[in-house]
């Protein structure tokens, strides 16, 4: 099984990157981290739509997709 994580923003050096590297090292299967950032200025609705397109462009169409929100909002 190939695991892929697609995330908005960059996990630079620090606690978040260290956690990712720790868990990635524990997994038997390979894991790929795709980080995307929208640099153009959009209103909130346009930004979400653009980020969604960027995220979906990083993974295969037939993969199982599980979306998580930092605030737990659907």
N, CA, C and O atoms as a GROMACS GRO file, in nm:
protein
  296
    1UNK      N    1   0.085  -0.118   0.000
    1UNK     CA    2   0.000   0.000   0.000
    1UNK      C    3   0.090   0.124   0.000
    1UNK      O    4   0.183   0.134   0.080
    2UNK      N    5   0.060   0.216  -0.090
    2UNK     CA    6   0.133   0.342  -0.099
    2UNK      C    7   0.051   0.450  -0.029
    2UNK      O    8  -0.066   0.471  -0.063
    3UNK      N    9   0.109   0.519   0.067
    3UNK     CA   10   0.041   0.629   0.135
    3UNK      C   11   0.088   0.761   0.076
    3UNK      O   12   0.207   0.781   0.052
    4UNK      N   13  -0.008   0.850   0.052
    4UNK     CA   14   0.023   0.983   0.004
    4UNK      C   15  -0.051   1.084   0.090
    4UNK      O   16  -0.171   1.069   0.116
    5UNK      N   17   0.018   1.185   0.133
    5UNK     CA   18  -0.042   1.294   0.209
    5UNK      C   19  -0.031   1.419   0.123
    5UNK      O   20   0.078   1.456   0.080
    6UNK      N   21  -0.144   1.483   0.099
    6UNK     CA   22  -0.146   1.609   0.026
    6UNK      C   23  -0.188   1.716   0.127
    6UNK      O   24  -0.293   1.703   0.192
    7UNK      N   25  -0.108   1.820   0.140
    7UNK     CA   26  -0.133   1.921   0.242
    7UNK      C   27  -0.116   2.061   0.185
    7UNK      O   28  -0.030   2.085   0.100
    8UNK      N   29  -0.198   2.152   0.234
    8UNK     CA   30  -0.184   2.294   0.199
    8UNK      C   31  -0.081   2.355   0.292
    8UNK      O   32  -0.090   2.340   0.414
    9UNK      N   33   0.016   2.423   0.234
    9UNK     CA   34   0.120   2.487   0.314
    9UNK      C   35   0.244   2.401   0.321
    9UNK      O   36   0.246   2.288   0.273
   10UNK      N   37   0.346   2.456   0.379
   10UNK     CA   38   0.475   2.389   0.388
   10UNK      C   39   0.508   2.358   0.533
   10UNK      O   40   0.494   2.444   0.621
   11UNK      N   41   0.551   2.236   0.558
   11UNK     CA   42   0.595   2.197   0.692
   11UNK      C   43   0.746   2.215   0.698
   11UNK      O   44   0.822   2.121   0.675
   12UNK      N   45   0.788   2.335   0.729
   12UNK     CA   46   0.931   2.363   0.736
   12UNK      C   47   0.989   2.304   0.864
   12UNK      O   48   0.918   2.238   0.940
   13UNK      N   49   1.115   2.326   0.886
   13UNK     CA   50   1.178   2.273   1.007
   13UNK      C   51   1.098   2.313   1.130
   13UNK      O   52   1.049   2.426   1.140
   14UNK      N   53   1.087   2.221   1.222
   14UNK     CA   54   1.013   2.248   1.344
   14UNK      C   55   0.932   2.127   1.385
   14UNK      O   56   0.949   2.019   1.329
   15UNK      N   57   0.844   2.144   1.483
   15UNK     CA   58   0.769   2.032   1.540
   15UNK      C   59   0.683   1.956   1.439
   15UNK      O   60   0.678   1.833   1.445
   16UNK      N   61   0.617   2.025   1.348
   16UNK     CA   62   0.530   1.956   1.253
   16UNK      C   63   0.612   1.868   1.160
   16UNK      O   64   0.575   1.754   1.135
   17UNK      N   65   0.720   1.920   1.109
   17UNK     CA   66   0.808   1.842   1.019
   17UNK      C   67   0.868   1.724   1.095
   17UNK      O   68   0.877   1.614   1.041
   18UNK      N   69   0.909   1.746   1.220
   18UNK     CA   70   0.967   1.638   1.300
   18UNK      C   71   0.865   1.526   1.324
   18UNK      O   72   0.901   1.408   1.318
   19UNK      N   73   0.739   1.562   1.350
   19UNK     CA   74   0.636   1.460   1.369
   19UNK      C   75   0.615   1.380   1.242
   19UNK      O   76   0.606   1.257   1.246
   20UNK      N   77   0.606   1.450   1.128
   20UNK     CA   78   0.590   1.379   1.001
   20UNK      C   79   0.705   1.282   0.979
   20UNK      O   80   0.682   1.166   0.947
   21UNK      N   81   0.827   1.329   0.996
   21UNK     CA   82   0.944   1.244   0.972
   21UNK      C   83   0.948   1.125   1.069
   21UNK      O   84   0.987   1.015   1.030
   22UNK      N   85   0.907   1.147   1.194
   22UNK     CA   86   0.902   1.039   1.292
   22UNK      C   87   0.803   0.931   1.249
   22UNK      O   88   0.838   0.813   1.246
   23UNK      N   89   0.680   0.971   1.216
   23UNK     CA   90   0.579   0.873   1.175
   23UNK      C   91   0.614   0.809   1.042
   23UNK      O   92   0.591   0.689   1.024
   24UNK      N   93   0.667   0.885   0.948
   24UNK     CA   94   0.706   0.829   0.818
   24UNK      C   95   0.813   0.722   0.838
   24UNK      O   96   0.814   0.621   0.767
   25UNK      N   97   0.902   0.743   0.932
   25UNK     CA   98   1.007   0.645   0.960
   25UNK      C   99   0.955   0.518   1.024
   25UNK      O  100   1.018   0.413   1.013
   26UNK      N  101   0.842   0.526   1.091
   26UNK     CA  102   0.784   0.409   1.159
   26UNK      C  103   0.704   0.319   1.064
   26UNK      O  104   0.686   0.200   1.092
   27UNK      N  105   0.659   0.374   0.954
   27UNK     CA  106   0.572   0.298   0.863
   27UNK      C  107   0.651   0.197   0.781
   27UNK      O  108   0.762   0.225   0.736
   28UNK      N  109   0.593   0.081   0.763
   28UNK     CA  110   0.656  -0.022   0.679
   28UNK      C  111   0.643   0.014   0.532
   28UNK      O  112   0.732  -0.014   0.452
   29UNK      N  113   0.532   0.076   0.497
   29UNK     CA  114   0.507   0.115   0.358
   29UNK      C  115   0.565   0.253   0.332
   29UNK      O  116   0.588   0.332   0.424
   30UNK      N  117   0.589   0.281   0.206
   30UNK     CA  118   0.643   0.412   0.173
   30UNK      C  119   0.534   0.518   0.183
   30UNK      O  120   0.415   0.489   0.169
   31UNK      N  121   0.576   0.639   0.208
   31UNK     CA  122   0.484   0.751   0.222
   31UNK      C  123   0.542   0.869   0.146
   31UNK      O  124   0.662   0.895   0.148
   32UNK      N  125   0.453   0.940   0.078
   32UNK     CA  126   0.492   1.057   0.001
   32UNK      C  127   0.415   1.177   0.053
   32UNK      O  128   0.294   1.169   0.073
   33UNK      N  129   0.483   1.287   0.074
   33UNK     CA  130   0.420   1.410   0.119
   33UNK      C  131   0.418   1.508   0.003
   33UNK      O  132   0.523   1.544  -0.051
   34UNK      N  133   0.298   1.552  -0.035
   34UNK     CA  134   0.279   1.653  -0.139
   34UNK      C  135   0.232   1.781  -0.070
   34UNK      O  136   0.124   1.784  -0.011
   35UNK      N  137   0.311   1.884  -0.076
   35UNK     CA  138   0.274   2.012  -0.015
   35UNK      C  139   0.244   2.112  -0.126
   35UNK      O  140   0.323   2.127  -0.219
   36UNK      N  141   0.130   2.179  -0.115
   36UNK     CA  142   0.092   2.277  -0.216
   36UNK      C  143   0.065   2.412  -0.149
   36UNK      O  144   0.025   2.419  -0.033
   37UNK      N  145   0.088   2.517  -0.224
   37UNK     CA  146   0.060   2.652  -0.176
   37UNK      C  147   0.005   2.735  -0.290
   37UNK      O  148   0.060   2.733  -0.400
   38UNK      N  149  -0.100   2.806  -0.265
   38UNK     CA  150  -0.155   2.900  -0.362
   38UNK      C  151  -0.098   3.037  -0.331
   38UNK      O  152  -0.121   3.092  -0.223
   39UNK      N  153  -0.024   3.091  -0.423
   39UNK     CA  154   0.041   3.220  -0.399
   39UNK      C  155  -0.039   3.338  -0.453
   39UNK      O  156  -0.012   3.454  -0.419
   40UNK      N  157  -0.136   3.308  -0.537
   40UNK     CA  158  -0.219   3.418  -0.590
   40UNK      C  159  -0.318   3.462  -0.483
   40UNK      O  160  -0.358   3.383  -0.397
   41UNK      N  161  -0.359   3.586  -0.491
   41UNK     CA  162  -0.455   3.640  -0.394
   41UNK      C  163  -0.597   3.614  -0.444
   41UNK      O  164  -0.633   3.653  -0.555
   42UNK      N  165  -0.676   3.549  -0.360
   42UNK     CA  166  -0.815   3.520  -0.390
   42UNK      C  167  -0.899   3.554  -0.267
   42UNK      O  168  -0.847   3.568  -0.157
   43UNK      N  169  -1.030   3.568  -0.289
   43UNK     CA  170  -1.117   3.578  -0.172
   43UNK      C  171  -1.125   3.438  -0.111
   43UNK      O  172  -1.077   3.341  -0.170
   44UNK      N  173  -1.184   3.427   0.005
   44UNK     CA  174  -1.184   3.302   0.081
   44UNK      C  175  -1.242   3.184   0.002
   44UNK      O  176  -1.186   3.075   0.003
   45UNK      N  177  -1.352   3.206  -0.067
   45UNK     CA  178  -1.417   3.100  -0.143
   45UNK      C  179  -1.330   3.056  -0.260
   45UNK      O  180  -1.314   2.936  -0.284
   46UNK      N  181  -1.275   3.151  -0.334
   46UNK     CA  182  -1.188   3.118  -0.447
   46UNK      C  183  -1.061   3.047  -0.400
   46UNK      O  184  -1.013   2.956  -0.466
   47UNK      N  185  -1.007   3.090  -0.286
   47UNK     CA  186  -0.887   3.029  -0.234
   47UNK      C  187  -0.909   2.882  -0.200
   47UNK      O  188  -0.827   2.796  -0.235
   48UNK      N  189  -1.022   2.851  -0.134
   48UNK     CA  190  -1.053   2.711  -0.101
   48UNK      C  191  -1.065   2.627  -0.226
   48UNK      O  192  -1.014   2.515  -0.231
   49UNK      N  193  -1.133   2.680  -0.328
   49UNK     CA  194  -1.151   2.606  -0.452
   49UNK      C  195  -1.016   2.581  -0.521
   49UNK      O  196  -0.991   2.472  -0.571
   50UNK      N  197  -0.931   2.682  -0.522
   50UNK     CA  198  -0.800   2.669  -0.585
   50UNK      C  199  -0.713   2.568  -0.510
   50UNK      O  200  -0.646   2.485  -0.571
   51UNK      N  201  -0.714   2.575  -0.377
   51UNK     CA  202  -0.637   2.480  -0.296
   51UNK      C  203  -0.689   2.337  -0.316
   51UNK      O  204  -0.610   2.243  -0.319
   52UNK      N  205  -0.820   2.321  -0.329
   52UNK     CA  206  -0.876   2.188  -0.353
   52UNK      C  207  -0.826   2.133  -0.486
   52UNK      O  208  -0.789   2.016  -0.493
   53UNK      N  209  -0.824   2.216  -0.589
   53UNK     CA  210  -0.772   2.171  -0.720
   53UNK      C  211  -0.625   2.132  -0.709
   53UNK      O  212  -0.583   2.030  -0.764
   54UNK      N  213  -0.547   2.213  -0.638
   54UNK     CA  214  -0.405   2.183  -0.622
   54UNK      C  215  -0.385   2.050  -0.548
   54UNK      O  216  -0.302   1.968  -0.589
   55UNK      N  217  -0.460   2.028  -0.442
   55UNK     CA  218  -0.449   1.904  -0.366
   55UNK      C  219  -0.484   1.783  -0.452
   55UNK      O  220  -0.411   1.684  -0.455
   56UNK      N  221  -0.596   1.792  -0.522
   56UNK     CA  222  -0.641   1.679  -0.604
   56UNK      C  223  -0.546   1.653  -0.720
   56UNK      O  224  -0.539   1.540  -0.769
   57UNK      N  225  -0.475   1.755  -0.766
   57UNK     CA  226  -0.382   1.734  -0.877
   57UNK      C  227  -0.258   1.656  -0.836
   57UNK      O  228  -0.183   1.609  -0.922
   58UNK      N  229  -0.234   1.642  -0.707
   58UNK     CA  230  -0.113   1.573  -0.660
   58UNK      C  231  -0.131   1.423  -0.642
   58UNK      O  232  -0.033   1.350  -0.628
   59UNK      N  233  -0.256   1.376  -0.643
   59UNK     CA  234  -0.280   1.234  -0.617
   59UNK      C  235  -0.355   1.170  -0.734
   59UNK      O  236  -0.417   1.240  -0.814
   60UNK      N  237  -0.348   1.039  -0.744
   60UNK     CA  238  -0.413   0.969  -0.854
   60UNK      C  239  -0.565   0.970  -0.837
   60UNK      O  240  -0.616   0.976  -0.725
   61UNK      N  241  -0.636   0.963  -0.949
   61UNK     CA  242  -0.782   0.970  -0.947
   61UNK      C  243  -0.846   0.850  -0.878
   61UNK      O  244  -0.954   0.864  -0.819
   62UNK      N  245  -0.782   0.734  -0.882
   62UNK     CA  246  -0.843   0.614  -0.824
   62UNK      C  247  -0.802   0.590  -0.679
   62UNK      O  248  -0.838   0.487  -0.621
   63UNK      N  249  -0.730   0.681  -0.620
   63UNK     CA  250  -0.688   0.662  -0.480
   63UNK      C  251  -0.803   0.693  -0.384
   63UNK      O  252  -0.893   0.771  -0.416
   64UNK      N  253  -0.797   0.633  -0.267
   64UNK     CA  254  -0.892   0.663  -0.161
   64UNK      C  255  -0.852   0.797  -0.101
   64UNK      O  256  -0.736   0.818  -0.066
   65UNK      N  257  -0.948   0.887  -0.090
   65UNK     CA  258  -0.918   1.021  -0.041
   65UNK      C  259  -0.987   1.044   0.093
   65UNK      O  260  -1.107   1.018   0.108
   66UNK      N  261  -0.912   1.090   0.190
   66UNK     CA  262  -0.966   1.124   0.322
   66UNK      C  263  -0.924   1.267   0.350
   66UNK      O  264  -0.804   1.297   0.357
   67UNK      N  265  -1.021   1.354   0.367
   67UNK     CA  266  -0.991   1.494   0.389
   67UNK      C  267  -1.006   1.528   0.537
   67UNK      O  268  -1.101   1.486   0.602
   68UNK      N  269  -0.911   1.605   0.587
   68UNK     CA  270  -0.914   1.648   0.726
   68UNK      C  271  -0.908   1.800   0.731
   68UNK      O  272  -0.842   1.864   0.649
   69UNK      N  273  -0.978   1.855   0.827
   69UNK     CA  274  -0.980   2.000   0.847
   69UNK      C  275  -0.930   2.030   0.987
   69UNK      O  276  -0.972   1.965   1.083
   70UNK      N  277  -0.841   2.127   0.999
   70UNK     CA  278  -0.782   2.161   1.129
   70UNK      C  279  -0.886   2.194   1.234
   70UNK      O  280  -0.865   2.170   1.353
   71UNK      N  281  -0.999   2.250   1.191
   71UNK     CA  282  -1.104   2.289   1.285
   71UNK      C  283  -1.213   2.183   1.298
   71UNK      O  284  -1.307   2.199   1.376
   72UNK      N  285  -1.201   2.075   1.221
   72UNK     CA  286  -1.300   1.969   1.227
   72UNK      C  287  -1.428   2.002   1.154
   72UNK      O  288  -1.532   1.942   1.179
   73UNK      N  289  -1.422   2.098   1.062
   73UNK     CA  290  -1.539   2.139   0.986
   73UNK      C  291  -1.548   2.057   0.859
   73UNK      O  292  -1.446   2.033   0.794
   74UNK      N  293  -1.669   2.013   0.823
   74UNK     CA  294  -1.689   1.933   0.701
   74UNK      C  295  -1.682   2.021   0.578
   74UNK      O  296  -1.697   1.972   0.466
   0.00000   0.00000   0.00000
